[in-house]
Amino acid sequence: MNWIKDAVVDVIILLVIAIYAITLNEILQVVIWVYTGLLFISKLLAFFMPSLQRRANKSTVPDYIYHIIYALTVGMFVYAQDFYFAGAWGIIWIFSLIQSISSGKNKS
């Protein structure tokens, strides 16, 4: 259960997204756009920079937790009918799946 402290930021962002999905607050929308852009760029760079991938693999958070967070996030954006966000987070989720599969092959 030590991994919970590693997932705090992700859970906070999930809560921010849940509040946004309910209220459609414009300030939260800007915060989410910035976070989504940074996360998207970091996932994309991890494909081309092995050092970033190794650093990401040091997290103790189980992969399925991230997949649950991404699924909930995409679902909340679809609920809010914000399909640009849903698409961006869907792509982030796909990047995460690819990285998870490739790191699983490297471990064995």
C-alpha positions in Angstrom: 0.0 0.0 0.0 3.0 2.3 -0.1 2.1 3.0 -3.7 -0.8 5.2 -2.6 1.5 8.2 -2.0 2.8 7.8 -5.5 -0.7 8.1 -6.9 -1.8 11.1 -4.9 -1.5 13.6 -7.8 -3.4 11.3 -10.1 -6.2 10.9 -7.7 -6.4 14.7 -7.1 -6.5 15.3 -10.9 -9.3 12.6 -11.1 -11.2 14.5 -8.5 -10.7 17.8 -10.3 -11.9 16.2 -13.5 -15.0 14.8 -11.7 -15.8 18.3 -10.4 -15.3 19.7 -13.9 -17.6 17.1 -15.4 -20.3 18.1 -13.0 -19.9 21.9 -13.1 -18.2 22.6 -16.4 -16.2 25.3 -14.7 -14.0 27.3 -17.1 -11.1 27.7 -14.7 -10.9 23.9 -14.1 -11.1 23.5 -17.9 -7.9 25.5 -18.2 -6.2 23.6 -15.4 -7.2 20.3 -17.1 -6.0 21.5 -20.6 -2.6 22.3 -19.1 -2.3 19.1 -17.2 -3.5 17.0 -20.2 -1.0 18.7 -22.5 1.9 18.1 -20.1 0.9 14.5 -19.5 0.4 13.9 -23.3 3.9 15.3 -24.0 5.5 13.3 -21.2 3.9 10.1 -22.5 5.0 10.9 -26.1 8.5 11.7 -25.0 8.8 8.5 -23.1 8.6 6.6 -26.4 11.7 8.4 -27.7 13.7 8.8 -24.5 14.4 5.5 -22.7 15.6 7.4 -19.6 12.2 8.8 -19.1 10.6 5.4 -19.5 13.0 3.9 -16.9 12.1 6.7 -14.5 8.4 6.1 -15.1 8.8 2.3 -14.5 10.2 3.0 -11.0 6.8 3.9 -9.7 5.3 1.4 -7.3 1.8 2.1 -8.4 0.3 -1.0 -10.1 -0.5 -0.5 -13.8 -4.1 -1.5 -13.3 -4.6 1.6 -11.1 -3.5 3.9 -13.9 -5.8 2.1 -16.3 -8.7 2.5 -13.9 -8.0 6.2 -13.5 -7.7 6.7 -17.3 -11.0 4.7 -17.9 -12.8 6.8 -15.3 -11.4 10.0 -16.7 -12.5 9.2 -20.3 -15.9 8.2 -19.0 -16.3 11.5 -17.1 -15.4 13.5 -20.1 -17.8 11.6 -22.3 -20.5 12.2 -19.6 -19.7 15.9 -19.7 -19.8 15.7 -23.5 -16.3 17.1 -23.8 -15.1 14.9 -26.6 -11.8 16.7 -27.2 -10.7 15.9 -23.6 -12.1 12.4 -23.9 -10.1 11.8 -27.1 -6.9 13.3 -25.6 -7.2 11.1 -22.5 -8.0 8.1 -24.7 -4.8 8.6 -26.6 -2.9 9.0 -23.3 -4.5 5.7 -22.1 -3.4 4.0 -25.3 0.2 5.3 -24.8 0.1 4.0 -21.3 -1.1 0.6 -22.5 1.7 0.4 -25.0 4.3 1.4 -22.4 2.9 -1.1 -20.0 3.0 -3.9 -22.5 6.6 -3.0 -23.6 7.9 -2.7 -20.1 6.3 -6.1 -19.3 8.2 -7.7 -22.1 11.4 -6.1 -20.9 10.9 -7.4 -17.4 10.6 -11.0 -18.5 
